[in-house]
């Protein structure tokens, strides 16, 4: 991973346009190819980013300033970073990360819902568990009866943080053309218990809430049908 602290201006162009004026920020280039721009306050969410696969070309702008041009390999999206001054530049080998270790019930919930996605919504089928994004994997990527992609985030107890997490995933996933051929990726927030504030926030953001009955799901799980 490469970490650069720099005074920079950032312009994103693609399905939408976004501009970050000149300020000191952290530029993160991860081993998977993703590029993320962070500030020192406001949120742990990046201010802007480019998901892999993408390419980073370092050069100079017409005025001689250092310029990074990040281009999506599968899209025409570009992230142009104009650097006025570099304060720090370092590279670090983080090795292989074992990933988030979920507690037993939450992990088992994910396994059960992966086997029985239609319990969340009629016609829902599993595409993949742990679907990767630049900021972490979505628990389940599914497809509904109309062919729309559906991202499912699973928690034991659903609170506002979980809704925020799914919102960030949806922002990234809706930049992927392969997932949005039939329309935007929608989200389902699934939990054994969902707090009222989280439900209100999810509804406001167009995210469906699903209360999961763990014991009922366990009743659907037949160990004799497993290969191992």
Buried (B, 14 or more C-beta within 10 A) or exposed (E): EBBBBBBBBBBBEBEEEEEBEEBEBBBBBBEEBBBBBBBEEEEEBBBBBBBBEBEBEEEEEEEEEBBBBBBBEEBEBBBBBBBEEEEEEEEEEEEEEEEEEBEEEBBBBBBBBBBBBBBBBEEBEBBEBBBBBBBEBBBBBBBBEEEBBBBBBBBBEBBBEBBBBBBBBBBBBBBBEEBBEEEEBBBBBBBBEBBEEBBEBBEEBEBBBBEBEBEEBEEEEEEEEEEE
